[in-house]
Amino acid sequence: MELPMKCKVQLIGRLGADPEITTLPNSAQVANLSVATEEYWKDKQGQAQRRTTWHRVKFWSEGTIGFIQRNMAKGQLVEIEGAFRYEEYTDREGVKNKVPVINGTNIMPLSFNDGQPSEQGASGGAGNDHDDIPF
């Protein structure tokens, strides 16, 4: 029996903007997040270096989107789990491009707005027919 192959991603980073909730033509909603992660190291000369990487993250679960709307804001530190994939789009010149996107399945705040945690975390992802959120 062949084992299934999968791609799992775990990010700990800060939201670069307030989450953007979009309603699609089929009435489904998606939460779009921009998350920054950072790497730190010393170069050969012993100088401290830092690199910031920006990640596009999308959540599709209705319950998770509600949690994000109520609890997430720009600058907040979050932990995100999901799967890595590519989305295709065609630019203005008609050229097809692919961009990396993380299809989020779990999100947990590691810092809170106004210093007050309102919930512990949320899970759910694309294709889930239920919105059970274990708190």
Secondary structure as UniProt FT lines:
FT   STRAND          9..15
FT   STRAND          20..23
FT   TURN            25..26
FT   STRAND          29..42
FT   TURN            44..45
FT   STRAND          48..59
FT   HELIX           62..71
FT   TURN            74..75
FT   STRAND          77..90
FT   TURN            92..93
FT   STRAND          96..109
FT   HELIX           113..115
FT   STRAND          122..123
FT   TURN            126..127
//
